[in-house]
Amino acid sequence: MEVIFSSSYDEKHPPENIFDNSKKTFFSSTGMFPQEICVQFEPFKIVNNVSITGHGIKKIVIYTCENDSAVKFEKQCEQSNVPNSGGLQSIKMDLKKSPRTKVLKIEVLEGYEDFFTIHTFGVL
């Protein structure tokens, strides 16, 4: 897995931090919504669900694309009003189908604050 696109970038908290499985490191948005992160799988991956640990995420959508072009995405799932206790959020989302996925897009449409963080990202 690798990040091939992120709509914001902070060199202290880069998008690649979502892969290290540490809640101490994270990706941080740089403000404004929506924000996107695209993750490419090598080779293709069958994705059944997505798990994200984050902070400040209110509305999130997951899209998949079957080829490298990353231009024709299919919406798989959406979660609005993600519970927010002020600490880390544990978000688990089942995809509507288990597509053969080359690129997965995480789109955060709304946050509880101006910024949000993603600490961990995983797929099954």
Number of C-alpha atoms within 10 A of each C-alpha: 13 14 19 15 15 19 14 16 14 11 8 11 18 17 27 19 21 25 18 13 14 12 14 9 19 25 25 23 24 16 13 14 16 14 19 19 18 20 20 22 16 11 9 15 19 15 19 16 18 18 15 19 21 23 23 22 27 19 18 22 17 23 19 26 20 19 15 14 10 18 10 13 16 14 15 20 17 17 15 12 12 17 14 15 9 9 9 18 20 14 16 14 18 17 18 12 12 15 17 16 20 22 27 26 24 18 20 21 17 21 21 15 12 13 17 24 22 24 26 22 16 14 15 11
